[in-house]
Amino acid sequence: MIKRRQEMRVEPRFEVKGGKGPYDTLHIWEKTEIDKINLCGVNTLPPGSSIGVHSHHEDGEIYLILQGRATVTEDGQDYILDAGDSEYCTGGHSHGIANDSDEPLAFLAIIMK
């Protein structure tokens, strides 16, 4: 299946999961298009923005850092991830992500059922 960039929806988001500030999600694939995912998109967080710490129960989420530097909190522990680094939060665990740098942060997020 092919999907062109102009067919992808951009969703402005704000203070998700108790995080700070705005960011945009480019929805690469919608859950109505692929039934095994809840989200497949690129999130772009400006400096100072974050997605709050949240738990996954019946699903899991992958973060793949594409650009910039992220502070990822996983089960209460903070980690610095750079472009090319990845994090997987499986069911029963928690995570969040923040852009504490002066540059934009872009990362691929995939939530699998």
N, C-alpha and C positions, 0 to 999 in steps of 0.2 A: 504494500500500500504506500502510495506517495502522497505527501502533503506539502504544499508550498508555503513558504513563510507568510505570504499575504493571506493565507487561509487560517492562520493561527490567531487566536484571541489573546489580547493583552488585558489583564485585569489589574487595575490599581487596588492596592490593599493597604490597610492602616492598622497598626497596633494588634497584629494577629497573635493569638494565644497569650495575650498580655505583654507582647513585645512593645518596642518603642518605634515611633515614626512610620513613614510611608515606605512602600516598595512596590514594584510591579512584578507580576507573574506572566510570562509568555507561556501559554498552554500549548505545548507541542502536540500532545494527544489528550483528548478529553475522555473521561470515563465512559461516556456514551459511545466512543469509538473503539475502545479496547476494554473489554470487560474484566480484565485481570488487574487493572490499576484504578486507584482513586485520584492520582495526580501524576502527570509527567510534564514538567515544565522547568523553565529557567527563571529563577528569582534574581532580581537585581536590587540590592540594598544600597542606598547611599550611605555615606559615613554617618554613624550614630544610630542607624536603624537596626532593628532586631526582630526575630521571631521568638516569642517567649518559650520557656521550657514547657514541654508537654509530653504526655505519655502515649505510647502505642500499645494497644491491647491485642486486637485481632489482625493487625497488619504490621508492616515494617516500612521504614523509610530510609532511602539512600540520599546522602548529600555528596555531590562531586563538585569540588571547587574548580571553577573555570577561570576566574579572574579575581585577583586581590587576595586578601588575607582575612580569614574568619576566626572568631573565637567560638568554638563549639563546646557546649556544655553537655556532657553525656553522663547520666546518673550522678549528677552533682560535681563532677570533675571537669575543669576547663582544659581545653586543648587548643593550640594554635594550628590551623590548617592553611596551607598555601595552595596555589593553583596546582592541580594534579592530585591532591590529597582527597581522600574519601572517608566517609563515616556511614555506618549502617546501624540504625536503631531498630532492633527487633522487638516483637511483642513482649510486653512486660517491663520495658525499659523506658527511659525518658531522655529527651534531648532538646536543645534549642540552639540558635545560631545568632551571632551578632557581628556587625561590622564596626569594630573599634578603631579602624584605620582612617586615613585621610583620603583614601581612594575608593571608588565603587567596588562592591563585592558582587560577583555573579556566580551562581551555582545551580547545577542541575539537581532537581528534587524529584524522586520517584517514590510514590507511596503504592505499595503492592498489597493486594488483598490476600 
